Amino acid sequence: MRKKYVNLDNISTNKTFKDMMRWQRERKSKVKDLSVNIEQCKNKMVKELQENRNNTTYTWIGHSTFLIQLNGLNILTDPVWAQRMGFQKRLTPPGIPLEDMPEIDVVLISHGHYDHLDFPTIKQIKGNPQFFVPIGLKSLFLKKGYHRVIELNWWETVKHEGLTFHFVPAQHWTRRSATDMNTSHWGGWVIQNQVETFYFVGDTGYFPGFKEIGDRFHIDTVFMPIGAYEPEWFMAASHISPEDSVKAFLELKAKLFVPMHYGAYRLADDTGPEALERLYREWEKRQLPKEQLRVLLIGETVTNGGC
């Protein structure tokens, strides 16, 4: 029998068929404006990214996909360029076409949900990347023909080409078929060199683990999810709200908040602009420094400038 993975304190994210039906009834009564989407960056640094092997940069491709250039390596988080997610069409194009991306050295996977692990995308990635995946996922990659795969459990660490990668807890779940519910883990990735520490949270509800992660690491930049939270009675255990994402940021004691996981796919009832509005409102309510919040346009690169 395959091992099943669980959240801290055995927090359950399971929902019943009755819960699903209630959500669908509620969704029909909501009127959402899906015509307003997150803007694309007008000054994309495609050529610079292709040639860069010296400067530290990060670029938001969309949803939970970032290109991080660090220590001369090109790192992709949860690479998904899919034009559809289930029955839903992608709301905004990826920030950089996949064919224009540089060769990739490292791919980080947070968990196995299709909006975070898309093998048609992975098949088209340039280069011969090293994959770091949650424990339980390596066998799937091997079946797909990918052999440069290292799987980690929570709090495990691996060093690669001058960087250190830590797999840290999240509160979520995963499933790719009718028979593999929670048979692989889920989590986030802390990426360190001698100068900076980045934390890619992955997909999560708010949970006490943020405090421990903040105590263990001195985090400079956190890539934090803010979308797919509505209705909150259904989503809260597995998807963090904008307000709770700010609370988590403060517990992490990080220096910079970069929001993600909003605006690309309609996975829940909230929209990208709604998530951003709530994030800004909470930031102002707590009177946090404006310079600690870096909201990116799709395809925007942070280096010494931006859009």
Secondary structure, DSSP 8 states (H G I E B T S, - for coil): -------GGG------HHHHHHHHHHHHH-----S----B-SS--HHHHHH-SSS-EEEEEETTEEEEEETTEEEEES----SEETTEE-SS--SS-GGGS---SEEE----STTT--HHHHHH-SS--EEEEETT-HHHHHHTT---EEEE-TT-EEEETTEEEEEE--S----SSTT-TTSS---EEEEE-SS-EEEE--S----THHHHHHHH---SEEEEE--S--SHHHHTTTS--HHHHHHHHHHHT-SEEEEES-SSS--SS--HHHHHHHHHHHHHHTT--GGGB----BT-EESS---
